[in-house]
Amino acid sequence: MPVGELPRRYSAVMEHVRFGRTGLKVSRLCLGTMTFGYQCDEETSFAILDAAAESGITFLDTADVYPLGAAPDLFGRTEEIVGRWLGTRREQFIVATKCFFPTGPKPWDSGNSRKNINRALDASLRRLGTDYVDLYQIHSWDADTPVDETLQALDDVVRSGKVRYVGCSNTLAYQLARSIGRAEVLGTQQFISVQPRYNLLFRENERELFPLCAEEGTAVISYNPLAGGFLTGKHRPGAPTEGGRFTLGWAAGRYQDRYWNDRMFAAIDELRPMAADAGVSMATMAVQWVLANPVITSPIIGASRPAQLADAVAAVATPLDADLKSRLDQLTHEFRFGDNAR
């Protein structure tokens, strides 16, 4: 499909929604960029960004440790690509990035300490070619750093003008709740958003994290809505085909552990005819289902070529039928409880 075909069909339907309890508005889909610079070369990455922008997506998510699956010498390349593409268009987009994972050889080049937050943020700003980011997130919880130190450091970078809002990723419900409580006591910026994994095959966050987010007005920008491409239905049992997340450098093992098993393939076999009966692709149905959860603000959509965005953008234009959602909820109910539900 030509890159230009996507925006003409869907750009008018890309709504913008309130970002949690803030006054900020973000596009209903967020473009994840972790494929840029390893799985995708710069030319392809630019084409994906062009297609996303033309379809109405104005929310971009990246991290200092991207591209996914790459060797350490490539860490930061994704932010550089995003920065070169943004150029003079910086004010037309909401840009989010993250820190936590090691991006240097020294013991303090990782984590959520004051030192690493300031070091990592300055490096991200240089690579992105901007003097601020709209959303700065801790990429994971840091058990070695007091949450008070992290919150105070994040408060400082907001007050400095380098960051507009702060959020967290891969955070458990109790960790988010404690962070909110400590921020209230300290009078610092609170985590305004959380970035958890969520899809038809991984629903555990519905039990505790999502009710907390609904009560606190925390934005949810969930990732992995297609389970790394598994929910497109393109994979078959056996060895994974080269070129996707399931064979992507050091990330391959993570994705295979999550989804590459008989239990998941059995679910795909049941989901496939449901999408066919609804007249949509499996990818569109999977994103429709995520969007149908009222706690979800903007699911993060990744791509390795521009045409892959069409299914996700179509999901915004065609909301999930209530009866189909009910049947999907019932079919995948076991995935709310993790491995212990087998």
Secondary structure, 3 states (H helix, E strand, C coil): CCCCHHHHHHHHHCCEEECCCCCCEEECCEEECCCECCCECHHHHHHHHHHHHHCCCCEEECCCCCCCCCCHHHCCHHHHHHHHHHHHHHHHCEEEEEECCCCCCCCCCCCCCHHHHHHHHHHHHHHHCCCCEEEEEECCCCCCCCHHHHHHHHHHHHHCCCEEEEEEECCCHHHHHHHHHHHHHHCCCCEEEEECECECCECHHHCCHHHHHHHHCCEECCECCCHHHHHHCCCCCCCCCCCCHHHCCCHHHHHHHHHCCHHHHHHHHHHHHHHHHHCCCHHHHHHHHHHCCCCCCCCEECCCCHHHHHHHHHHHHCCCCHHHHHHHHHHCHHHHCHHHHC
